[in-house]
Amino acid sequence: MTAGVDPSAVAPLQSVNDFVVKFANVNGSGSASANELFAKAILRMGVPVSPRNIFPSNIQGLPTWYEVRVTEQGWLGRRGGVDMLVAMNPQTWDDDVRELAPGGYLFYDNSKPMPKSKFRDDITIIGVPLTEICNATYDDPRQRQLFKNIMYVGALSALLDVDVSTIEVLIGEQYRSKPNLLPPNIEALHLGRNWVREHLPHPIGLQVRKADAVGDKIFVEGNAAAALGCVYGGATVCAWYPITPSSSLAEAFQKNCQKYRVDAEGHARFAVIQAEDEIASIGIVVGAGWNGARAFTSTSGPGISLMNEFIGLAYFAEIPVTIINVQRGGPSTGMPTRTQQSDVLACAYASHGDTKHVLLFPEDPTECFDFAADALDLADRLQTPVFVMSDLDIGMNQRLCAPFQWDDARSYDRGKVMTAADLDAGKEFARYKDVDGDGIPYRTWPGTHPDKGAYFTRGTSRDPQAKYSERGEDYIYNMQRLLQKFDTAKVLVPQPVVKQSEPAAAQAAIFYGSTSPAMAEAVEHLREDGIALDTLRVRAFPFPDSIHDFIKAHDSVFVVEQNRDGQLRSLLINEFGIDPARLIAVLHYDGTPITARFIARSIAAQLQPAPEEVA
């Protein structure tokens, strides 16, 4: 270990089970599995981790980063700042080193000498000759690259005191189906570990110690969770077009269906269709929903833009459709592999004309599972499109979360569907008539009855009997009924989660979705600094009246979100007619997940008195 630092000036960071390690790699170098191995090893030691993969939208060659937050306290949001940098990409060296906290640790491959100007005087430098060791051990160039990744995991295990046997078990699990790859990977692991143990002081000031802080939590991506939720929720049709960051959702649904939706005779009881584009995919889903199937599509912002006309048809013709939107940076192509909450308004009012759509905002993979299943119920019950508003941070990153739960006695809510027996009994069928004041009419599925219950499905104006009509009275009746249906949805959607400080605070914050883990930590930081804050997590649109009551009960309310224009704030103002001055925007939109430090700093700056106000 070489230290380009005066120990008396900045002491090296000292922390146990509470630090951030950031890996800087080149996309396509095979580093992803090694970095994930590092994170899972710490998790297996009973210490919660929160990893995030920051990757480019090309196939190979551009920089990629993998950030692992180690936190026995269980904070799952990004903290902000880096305590240890594993610098494996010369292209991004300067920016990466600049991000290190004073007293932090820089780990790098020192096979080739680096000029002193490339280092900092306030960090500890750790050089390991990874390339040199690989060249001396392996002849194949690809092996040299791949095993170098495993080698630095071994080196880190010695430096941070990570249990090497845990890593060996994980490697064994990874190569269970390829046992011939197990010995060379174990060898590479120990090459790196042994070099550190022979040449460098170890462990360093950052250490991992076994704990029991994980409990029964599971470690899963939001896309995989949502796909499983669609299976449990009864979906049998998925039509999609590949788009980052939602593609893995449809792929996971197909994989699950091949396991759970094949009957004893080997016949598939599902349909997964990769359409020629997003327009075709939503068209297939609308057709399947009209026909009585539970159907969904997964997409992202650009796909939503293309789907608008079919979304309007489903809204006006009142056809159940579930759309899972894994949001990314926009507009246009934007930042395909970065996260944002930037489709809120686009989905809430999707399509031309007067529309309002149901949106669900999951905070983690557990709610991705729950809300995917709930969305299928809501779409059937309300006969309308329902959006699950996930994003890249939830969808494509593994997250610790509560285990999924499912009640086997739960029955699917198919809503108001008139059967052949109902029709034979003489019940009136008027496809677009409100019969009980909730705005939701009865429908029939195709083929329900040979001569009763048929109607013409149209995207044009009609009367309550589904007959074409341009009479103003019929149009107004239909549009008002759709508003009544939307109002009914207020009590059906997931309700907001309110947390009050003791005593109740004059200030509050509203947030939603993937902002949640960072927000929870930020509230604690603010409390420690003497700033009390009540919070409300929005879980759905339409907004229940309790959200309006919450806003009225506070002097000022911060609305924390990850987009430029404060889209949730705009929606709250528009729907409730709130004075905009009462809602203070806290906005983060650089494409990286919001951090607890950013939220706490932004809110504290608003609440602290100006210098001239200080006595």
VMD Tcl script that draws the C-alpha trace (Angstrom):
set ca {
  {0.00 0.00 0.00}
  {1.31 3.39 -0.94}
  {-0.15 6.44 0.69}
  {-0.01 9.76 -1.12}
  {-1.32 11.47 1.97}
  {0.00 13.11 5.10}
  {-1.71 11.07 7.86}
  {-1.72 14.10 10.13}
  {-3.73 16.09 7.57}
  {-6.65 13.78 6.71}
  {-7.07 10.55 8.62}
  {-8.22 7.53 6.57}
  {-11.92 6.78 6.99}
  {-12.79 4.30 9.72}
  {-16.15 2.56 9.56}
  {-17.65 -0.86 10.14}
  {-20.65 -1.98 8.06}
  {-21.38 1.58 6.95}
  {-19.70 2.78 3.75}
  {-20.03 3.07 -0.03}
  {-17.86 1.25 -2.56}
  {-17.99 2.30 -6.20}
  {-16.62 0.20 -9.07}
  {-15.61 2.01 -12.26}
  {-15.38 -0.45 -15.15}
  {-15.67 -0.70 -18.93}
  {-18.96 -2.02 -20.30}
  {-18.55 -5.48 -21.81}
  {-15.49 -6.36 -19.70}
  {-17.30 -9.04 -17.71}
  {-17.15 -7.04 -14.48}
  {-20.89 -7.10 -13.74}
  {-20.98 -10.62 -12.30}
  {-17.86 -9.98 -10.21}
  {-19.30 -6.77 -8.74}
  {-22.58 -8.51 -7.97}
  {-20.60 -11.31 -6.32}
  {-18.99 -8.73 -4.01}
  {-22.39 -7.29 -3.02}
  {-24.02 -10.67 -2.41}
  {-21.12 -11.86 -0.27}
  {-21.64 -8.99 2.15}
  {-25.38 -9.64 2.12}
  {-24.75 -13.30 2.99}
  {-22.76 -12.06 5.99}
  {-25.99 -10.58 7.33}
  {-25.20 -6.98 6.40}
  {-27.75 -5.14 4.20}
  {-26.46 -3.78 0.90}
  {-28.04 -1.53 -1.69}
  {-26.33 -1.94 -5.08}
  {-26.98 0.19 -8.15}
  {-25.74 -0.43 -11.66}
  {-25.06 2.67 -13.78}
  {-24.45 1.57 -17.33}
  {-24.35 3.05 -20.85}
  {-26.91 2.49 -23.58}
  {-24.41 0.97 -26.01}
  {-23.39 -2.67 -26.14}
  {-19.71 -2.44 -25.28}
  {-16.84 -0.09 -24.65}
  {-18.30 2.83 -22.70}
  {-17.86 3.43 -18.95}
  {-20.04 1.61 -16.46}
  {-20.27 1.95 -12.69}
  {-21.58 -0.26 -9.91}
  {-22.19 1.32 -6.54}
  {-22.61 -0.77 -3.41}
  {-23.86 0.84 -0.24}
  {-23.07 -1.24 2.83}
  {-25.29 -0.25 5.74}
  {-26.11 -2.31 8.79}
  {-28.82 0.25 9.61}
  {-30.67 -0.96 6.54}
  {-30.87 2.27 4.54}
  {-31.60 1.26 0.95}
  {-31.49 4.60 -0.84}
  {-28.37 6.16 -2.30}
  {-26.47 7.99 0.41}
  {-24.36 10.21 -1.81}
  {-20.55 10.23 -1.78}
  {-18.01 7.42 -2.23}
  {-15.75 6.01 0.50}
  {-13.84 3.49 -1.60}
  {-13.26 3.58 -5.34}
  {-12.26 0.53 -7.37}
  {-10.84 2.34 -10.39}
  {-10.63 -0.07 -13.32}
  {-11.32 2.39 -16.17}
  {-8.57 4.86 -17.18}
  {-11.08 6.84 -19.29}
  {-13.04 8.02 -16.26}
  {-10.16 8.07 -13.77}
  {-10.08 11.82 -13.08}
  {-13.82 12.17 -12.50}
  {-13.98 9.00 -10.45}
  {-11.10 10.01 -8.18}
  {-12.64 13.45 -7.74}
  {-15.78 11.83 -6.35}
  {-13.97 10.13 -3.46}
  {-14.60 11.54 0.00}
  {-11.59 12.98 1.90}
  {-9.98 10.12 3.78}
  {-11.34 7.63 1.28}
  {-9.55 4.72 -0.37}
  {-8.52 4.37 -4.01}
  {-7.99 0.79 -5.22}
  {-6.41 0.42 -8.67}
  {-4.33 -1.82 -10.90}
  {-0.75 -0.54 -10.51}
  {0.79 -2.85 -13.10}
  {1.74 0.30 -14.99}
  {3.00 3.36 -13.09}
  {0.71 6.36 -12.82}
  {1.92 9.98 -12.55}
  {1.59 11.57 -9.13}
  {-0.78 14.16 -10.59}
  {-3.39 11.42 -11.01}
  {-3.73 11.01 -7.25}
  {-4.95 13.16 -4.38}
  {-3.18 14.06 -1.16}
  {-6.20 13.41 1.06}
  {-6.91 9.78 0.16}
  {-5.24 6.42 0.73}
  {-3.86 4.75 -2.39}
  {-4.02 0.95 -2.71}
  {-2.21 -0.50 -5.72}
  {-2.43 -4.17 -6.71}
  {-0.71 -5.41 -9.92}
  {-3.76 -7.25 -11.27}
  {-2.72 -7.25 -14.94}
  {0.79 -8.35 -14.08}
  {-0.50 -11.30 -12.03}
  {-2.98 -12.28 -14.74}
  {-0.38 -12.15 -17.51}
  {1.90 -14.39 -15.47}
  {-0.89 -16.88 -14.75}
  {-3.09 -17.05 -17.87}
  {-2.26 -17.26 -21.58}
  {-5.71 -16.59 -23.04}
  {-6.51 -12.82 -23.37}
  {-10.19 -13.30 -22.49}
  {-9.30 -15.32 -19.41}
  {-6.95 -12.54 -18.34}
  {-9.77 -10.01 -18.50}
  {-12.44 -12.12 -16.81}
  {-10.25 -13.50 -14.04}
  {-8.86 -10.05 -13.30}
  {-12.38 -9.13 -12.15}
  {-12.56 -12.10 -9.77}
  {-9.04 -11.29 -8.63}
  {-9.98 -7.80 -7.43}
  {-12.93 -9.30 -5.54}
  {-10.41 -11.51 -3.76}
  {-8.20 -8.53 -3.01}
  {-11.15 -6.58 -1.62}
  {-12.13 -9.54 0.56}
  {-8.78 -9.26 2.32}
  {-8.83 -5.45 2.55}
  {-12.40 -5.25 3.89}
  {-12.33 -8.51 5.87}
  {-15.10 -10.11 3.82}
  {-15.57 -13.82 4.56}
  {-13.84 -15.59 1.65}
  {-15.70 -18.85 2.25}
  {-18.96 -17.01 1.60}
  {-17.61 -15.86 -1.76}
  {-16.53 -19.40 -2.59}
  {-20.05 -20.67 -1.90}
  {-21.51 -18.00 -4.18}
  {-19.08 -18.88 -6.98}
  {-20.09 -22.52 -6.56}
  {-23.75 -21.57 -6.93}
  {-23.00 -19.44 -9.97}
  {-21.20 -22.25 -11.79}
  {-23.33 -25.16 -10.59}
  {-24.21 -26.04 -14.18}
  {-20.62 -25.46 -15.38}
  {-18.45 -27.22 -12.79}
  {-15.32 -26.97 -14.94}
  {-15.34 -23.18 -14.42}
  {-15.39 -23.43 -10.63}
  {-11.69 -24.25 -9.92}
  {-10.19 -21.45 -12.08}
  {-12.54 -18.85 -10.54}
  {-11.65 -19.98 -7.02}
  {-7.99 -19.83 -8.01}
  {-8.34 -16.25 -9.30}
  {-10.18 -15.26 -6.12}
  {-7.28 -16.46 -3.96}
  {-4.62 -15.01 -6.23}
  {-5.93 -11.54 -5.46}
  {-6.60 -12.25 -1.81}
  {-3.21 -13.83 -1.16}
  {-1.31 -11.01 -2.87}
  {-2.93 -8.47 -0.54}
  {-2.29 -10.63 2.52}
  {1.38 -10.97 1.59}
  {2.13 -7.39 0.51}
  {-0.32 -4.94 2.13}
  {-1.64 -4.10 5.59}
  {-5.09 -5.58 5.98}
  {-7.87 -5.01 6.73}
  {-8.16 -1.28 6.07}
  {-10.28 1.26 7.96}
  {-13.46 0.12 6.18}
  {-14.52 -3.29 7.44}
  {-17.33 -5.79 7.08}
  {-18.33 -7.75 10.15}
  {-20.96 -10.46 10.32}
  {-24.32 -9.21 11.52}
  {-27.94 -10.31 11.65}
  {-29.59 -7.32 10.02}
  {-31.08 -8.86 6.87}
  {-33.79 -10.97 8.50}
  {-36.26 -12.57 6.11}
  {-35.87 -9.95 3.39}
  {-35.37 -11.09 -0.19}
  {-33.03 -9.68 -2.84}
  {-34.72 -9.16 -6.20}
  {-35.18 -6.77 -9.13}
  {-38.43 -4.87 -9.54}
  {-38.97 -6.13 -13.10}
  {-38.76 -9.75 -11.97}
  {-41.14 -8.97 -9.11}
  {-43.69 -7.28 -11.38}
  {-43.54 -10.19 -13.83}
  {-44.30 -12.64 -11.04}
  {-47.11 -10.36 -9.84}
  {-48.66 -10.55 -13.30}
  {-48.55 -14.35 -13.14}
  {-50.18 -14.46 -9.70}
  {-52.63 -11.76 -10.80}
  {-53.95 -13.98 -13.57}
  {-52.41 -12.41 -16.68}
  {-52.39 -14.81 -19.62}
  {-51.42 -12.39 -22.43}
  {-48.36 -10.16 -22.69}
  {-47.54 -8.20 -25.83}
  {-44.41 -6.07 -25.84}
  {-41.68 -4.50 -27.89}
  {-38.09 -4.48 -26.53}
  {-37.16 -1.22 -24.83}
  {-34.77 -0.37 -22.01}
  {-35.41 -0.65 -19.09}
  {-38.54 -2.82 -19.31}
  {-37.49 -5.72 -21.56}
  {-36.49 -8.02 -18.72}
  {-40.03 -7.79 -17.31}
  {-41.65 -9.43 -20.33}
  {-38.82 -11.95 -20.51}
  {-39.32 -12.87 -16.85}
  {-43.08 -13.20 -17.38}
  {-42.49 -15.64 -20.26}
  {-40.04 -17.66 -18.18}
  {-42.53 -17.88 -15.30}
  {-45.38 -18.82 -17.64}
  {-43.33 -21.63 -19.13}
  {-43.07 -22.98 -15.60}
  {-46.54 -22.22 -14.23}
  {-48.86 -21.77 -17.23}
  {-48.39 -25.11 -19.01}
  {-51.04 -27.78 -18.39}
  {-50.50 -31.46 -17.73}
  {-50.68 -32.23 -21.45}
  {-47.92 -29.74 -22.18}
  {-50.19 -27.11 -23.74}
  {-49.27 -23.48 -23.10}
  {-52.05 -21.54 -21.37}
  {-50.52 -18.17 -22.12}
  {-49.48 -15.98 -25.03}
  {-46.37 -13.81 -25.05}
  {-46.03 -11.83 -28.27}
  {-43.05 -9.69 -29.23}
  {-44.82 -7.26 -31.55}
  {-43.28 -5.28 -34.39}
  {-43.52 -2.04 -32.41}
  {-45.13 -0.47 -29.33}
  {-48.27 0.49 -31.25}
  {-48.90 -3.11 -32.23}
  {-48.17 -4.35 -28.71}
  {-50.78 -2.13 -27.06}
  {-53.24 -2.98 -29.83}
  {-52.85 -6.68 -29.05}
  {-53.37 -6.03 -25.36}
  {-56.50 -3.96 -26.00}
  {-57.89 -6.74 -28.18}
  {-57.11 -9.37 -25.55}
  {-58.71 -7.28 -22.81}
  {-61.85 -6.79 -24.90}
  {-62.00 -10.55 -25.36}
  {-61.91 -11.20 -21.60}
  {-58.25 -12.10 -21.12}
  {-56.12 -10.47 -18.48}
  {-53.47 -8.76 -20.57}
  {-50.60 -6.33 -20.07}
  {-47.71 -4.67 -21.82}
  {-44.41 -3.48 -20.40}
  {-42.71 -0.42 -21.84}
  {-41.04 2.90 -21.05}
  {-41.62 6.57 -21.87}
  {-41.03 6.43 -25.65}
  {-43.38 3.46 -25.86}
  {-46.07 5.35 -23.94}
  {-45.79 8.18 -26.48}
  {-46.48 5.76 -29.33}
  {-49.32 3.99 -27.50}
  {-51.43 7.09 -26.86}
  {-54.11 6.51 -29.49}
  {-54.82 2.96 -28.37}
  {-54.78 4.10 -24.72}
  {-57.48 6.64 -25.62}
  {-59.49 3.89 -27.33}
  {-59.27 1.64 -24.27}
  {-60.32 4.55 -22.03}
  {-63.30 5.58 -24.15}
  {-64.43 2.09 -25.18}
  {-63.82 0.98 -21.56}
  {-61.55 -1.99 -22.09}
  {-59.32 -3.37 -19.30}
  {-55.63 -2.81 -20.04}
  {-52.62 -2.97 -17.72}
  {-49.51 -1.00 -18.72}
  {-46.30 -1.34 -16.72}
  {-44.16 1.71 -17.38}
  {-40.55 1.32 -16.26}
  {-39.61 4.99 -16.52}
  {-36.30 6.30 -17.81}
  {-34.75 9.64 -18.70}
  {-36.48 11.63 -21.45}
  {-37.71 13.31 -23.56}
  {-37.22 11.56 -26.91}
  {-34.48 8.93 -26.60}
  {-33.20 10.90 -23.61}
  {-31.06 8.77 -21.31}
  {-32.24 5.19 -21.92}
  {-30.20 3.69 -19.08}
  {-30.81 6.36 -16.45}
  {-33.71 6.66 -14.04}
  {-36.39 9.34 -13.71}
  {-39.98 9.81 -12.61}
  {-40.76 11.80 -15.72}
  {-43.88 10.15 -17.20}
  {-46.37 11.09 -14.49}
  {-48.30 13.69 -16.48}
  {-47.91 11.82 -19.76}
  {-49.63 8.77 -18.25}
  {-52.17 10.55 -16.05}
  {-53.72 12.29 -19.07}
  {-52.52 10.00 -21.90}
  {-54.16 10.42 -25.31}
  {-55.95 13.40 -26.82}
  {-59.20 14.77 -25.46}
  {-60.31 14.63 -21.84}
  {-58.81 11.57 -20.20}
  {-57.76 10.57 -16.70}
  {-56.02 7.31 -15.96}
  {-55.33 5.27 -12.85}
  {-51.65 5.27 -11.84}
  {-50.01 3.08 -9.20}
  {-46.63 4.07 -7.74}
  {-44.67 1.11 -6.26}
  {-41.75 1.95 -3.96}
  {-39.83 -1.32 -4.20}
  {-39.98 -4.84 -5.70}
  {-42.50 -5.99 -3.10}
  {-44.95 -3.36 -4.24}
  {-44.07 -4.10 -7.87}
  {-45.35 -7.62 -7.19}
  {-48.43 -6.41 -5.30}
  {-49.34 -3.56 -7.64}
  {-48.93 -5.62 -10.82}
  {-51.54 -8.05 -9.51}
  {-53.71 -5.21 -8.17}
  {-53.56 -3.41 -11.51}
  {-55.07 -6.40 -13.28}
  {-57.93 -6.42 -10.76}
  {-58.44 -2.65 -11.04}
  {-58.41 -2.72 -14.83}
  {-61.17 -5.35 -14.83}
  {-63.16 -3.68 -12.06}
  {-62.96 -0.20 -13.61}
  {-62.88 -1.32 -17.27}
  {-60.07 1.08 -18.04}
  {-56.30 1.32 -18.58}
  {-54.26 1.11 -15.37}
  {-50.59 2.12 -15.25}
  {-47.97 0.68 -12.88}
  {-45.36 3.46 -12.66}
  {-42.08 1.76 -11.89}
  {-38.69 3.12 -13.02}
  {-35.19 1.93 -13.87}
  {-33.91 2.29 -10.31}
  {-36.52 -0.16 -9.03}
  {-36.85 -2.28 -12.14}
  {-33.24 -3.09 -13.00}
  {-31.49 -3.01 -9.61}
  {-31.61 -5.75 -7.03}
  {-33.17 -4.49 -3.85}
  {-33.71 -5.88 -0.37}
  {-37.44 -5.97 0.30}
  {-40.13 -7.78 2.23}
  {-41.00 -11.29 1.00}
  {-43.90 -11.50 -1.44}
  {-47.18 -12.63 0.06}
  {-50.18 -14.11 -1.70}
  {-53.48 -15.30 -0.28}
  {-54.39 -18.52 -2.10}
  {-58.03 -17.83 -1.24}
  {-57.93 -14.56 -3.18}
  {-60.24 -14.52 -6.18}
  {-59.78 -12.28 -9.18}
  {-62.03 -9.23 -9.36}
  {-63.47 -9.41 -12.87}
  {-65.84 -6.52 -12.23}
  {-69.29 -6.13 -13.74}
  {-69.52 -8.93 -16.29}
  {-73.02 -10.03 -17.33}
  {-73.33 -13.76 -17.86}
  {-75.58 -15.78 -20.14}
  {-77.68 -16.69 -17.09}
  {-78.10 -13.00 -16.26}
  {-79.26 -12.28 -19.80}
  {-81.66 -15.22 -19.84}
  {-83.10 -14.00 -16.53}
  {-84.12 -10.78 -18.29}
  {-81.57 -8.38 -16.81}
  {-81.25 -5.19 -18.82}
  {-77.99 -4.90 -20.73}
  {-76.94 -1.40 -21.76}
  {-73.21 -1.40 -22.33}
  {-72.53 2.20 -21.35}
  {-75.24 2.82 -18.76}
  {-74.50 3.63 -15.11}
  {-76.91 1.42 -13.18}
  {-75.83 2.02 -9.58}
  {-74.06 5.39 -9.41}
  {-70.43 4.28 -9.46}
  {-69.96 5.15 -13.12}
  {-69.06 1.58 -14.08}
  {-71.38 -0.14 -16.58}
  {-71.90 -3.85 -17.18}
  {-70.08 -5.55 -20.02}
  {-70.27 -8.90 -21.74}
  {-67.48 -10.99 -23.18}
  {-67.65 -12.06 -26.82}
  {-69.68 -15.24 -27.27}
  {-71.47 -14.92 -23.94}
  {-74.91 -15.57 -25.47}
  {-76.06 -16.53 -28.97}
  {-78.51 -13.64 -29.36}
  {-78.32 -11.41 -26.29}
  {-75.74 -9.06 -24.81}
  {-74.03 -8.14 -28.07}
  {-72.94 -4.57 -28.69}
  {-70.78 -2.59 -31.10}
  {-67.47 -1.60 -29.55}
  {-66.51 1.83 -30.82}
  {-64.13 4.68 -30.13}
  {-66.73 7.20 -31.26}
  {-69.44 8.83 -29.18}
  {-72.46 6.70 -28.34}
  {-75.56 6.53 -26.21}
  {-75.89 4.28 -23.14}
  {-76.98 1.37 -25.38}
  {-73.70 1.64 -27.38}
  {-75.48 3.05 -30.44}
  {-73.60 5.70 -32.39}
  {-74.69 9.17 -31.34}
  {-73.43 12.70 -31.80}
  {-76.10 14.17 -29.55}
  {-74.50 16.51 -27.04}
  {-76.56 15.04 -24.21}
  {-75.27 11.54 -24.89}
  {-71.67 12.70 -25.10}
  {-71.91 14.66 -21.84}
  {-73.60 11.73 -20.10}
  {-70.78 9.43 -21.12}
  {-67.97 11.84 -20.20}
  {-69.51 12.60 -16.80}
  {-69.99 8.90 -16.16}
  {-66.29 8.34 -16.88}
  {-65.50 11.05 -14.32}
  {-67.74 9.30 -11.80}
  {-65.91 6.05 -12.46}
  {-62.60 7.83 -11.85}
  {-63.99 9.17 -8.58}
  {-65.00 5.63 -7.61}
  {-61.42 4.56 -8.17}
  {-60.28 6.78 -5.28}
  {-61.38 4.21 -2.71}
  {-60.18 1.20 -4.71}
  {-56.55 2.19 -5.32}
  {-53.76 1.76 -2.73}
  {-54.11 4.48 -0.13}
  {-51.30 6.89 0.85}
  {-48.92 6.12 3.71}
  {-48.69 8.91 6.31}
  {-46.00 9.19 8.98}
  {-46.22 11.93 11.59}
  {-43.42 13.20 13.77}
  {-43.89 13.61 17.51}
  {-45.30 16.17 17.99}
  {-46.89 16.78 14.60}
  {-44.84 19.15 12.46}
  {-45.84 22.37 10.71}
  {-43.91 21.29 7.61}
  {-44.40 18.15 5.58}
  {-43.12 16.30 2.55}
  {-44.91 14.34 -0.16}
  {-43.05 11.77 -2.24}
  {-43.63 8.59 -4.23}
  {-42.07 5.56 -5.89}
  {-38.32 4.99 -5.90}
  {-37.72 8.21 -3.93}
  {-38.97 6.38 -0.83}
  {-35.79 4.78 0.60}
  {-33.74 7.97 0.30}
  {-36.64 9.98 1.73}
  {-36.90 7.77 4.82}
  {-33.22 8.32 5.59}
  {-33.40 12.05 4.85}
  {-36.22 12.48 7.38}
  {-34.02 10.87 10.03}
  {-31.10 13.16 9.17}
  {-33.37 16.21 9.39}
  {-34.73 15.03 12.74}
  {-31.19 14.74 14.09}
  {-30.63 18.34 12.98}
  {-33.74 19.51 14.82}
  {-36.07 19.70 11.79}
  {-39.35 17.84 12.22}
  {-41.20 16.70 9.13}
  {-44.46 14.84 8.58}
  {-44.49 12.73 5.42}
  {-47.02 11.27 3.00}
  {-46.15 8.70 0.37}
  {-48.49 8.82 -2.62}
  {-49.25 5.33 -3.87}
  {-51.88 6.03 -6.51}
  {-53.74 8.46 -8.73}
  {-56.62 9.43 -8.50}
  {-55.64 11.08 -5.26}
  {-57.79 10.18 -2.25}
  {-59.22 13.19 -0.39}
  {-56.93 12.39 2.55}
  {-54.01 13.83 0.54}
  {-55.78 17.18 0.26}
  {-56.48 17.08 4.01}
  {-52.80 16.36 4.68}
  {-51.69 19.35 2.61}
  {-54.21 21.69 4.29}
  {-52.97 20.59 7.73}
  {-49.44 21.96 7.14}
  {-47.98 25.41 6.61}
  {-45.81 24.24 3.74}
  {-45.33 20.96 1.94}
  {-42.24 19.83 0.03}
  {-42.92 17.66 -3.00}
  {-39.88 15.48 -3.66}
  {-39.55 13.90 -7.09}
  {-37.11 12.92 -9.80}
  {-37.99 15.08 -12.80}
  {-37.36 18.66 -13.94}
  {-40.89 20.04 -14.02}
  {-42.33 18.87 -10.70}
  {-44.90 16.64 -12.38}
  {-46.54 15.22 -9.26}
  {-46.69 18.74 -7.82}
  {-48.44 19.94 -11.00}
  {-50.88 17.06 -10.77}
  {-51.69 17.89 -7.13}
  {-52.26 21.56 -8.00}
  {-54.42 20.68 -10.98}
  {-56.57 18.08 -9.23}
  {-57.06 19.88 -5.91}
  {-56.87 23.53 -7.00}
  {-54.16 24.15 -4.40}
  {-52.29 27.44 -4.16}
  {-48.96 26.58 -5.87}
  {-47.06 28.55 -3.20}
  {-48.01 25.92 -0.62}
  {-46.18 23.17 -2.49}
  {-42.39 23.54 -2.63}
  {-40.64 21.51 -5.32}
  {-37.55 19.46 -4.46}
  {-36.33 18.17 -7.81}
  {-33.53 15.80 -8.79}
  {-33.12 14.81 -12.43}
  {-29.53 14.05 -13.42}
  {-30.47 10.44 -14.18}
  {-28.94 8.94 -11.04}
  {-31.17 7.85 -8.14}
  {-31.89 10.65 -5.67}
  {-29.82 10.61 -2.47}
  {-30.73 11.13 1.17}
  {-28.09 13.85 1.40}
  {-29.63 15.77 -1.52}
  {-33.13 15.66 0.00}
  {-32.01 16.65 3.49}
  {-29.80 19.45 2.19}
  {-32.53 20.83 -0.10}
  {-35.21 20.88 2.60}
  {-32.88 22.26 5.29}
  {-31.84 25.11 2.97}
  {-35.49 26.12 2.58}
  {-36.23 26.01 6.29}
  {-33.09 27.63 7.69}
  {-33.39 31.40 8.20}
  {-31.54 33.74 5.86}
  {-28.35 35.32 7.34}
  {-30.03 38.71 7.94}
  {-32.79 36.98 9.91}
  {-30.33 35.46 12.36}
  {-30.06 37.50 15.55}
}
mol new
graphics top color blue
foreach p $ca { graphics top sphere $p radius 0.5 }
foreach p [lrange $ca 0 end-1] q [lrange $ca 1 end] { graphics top cylinder $p $q radius 0.2 }
display resetview
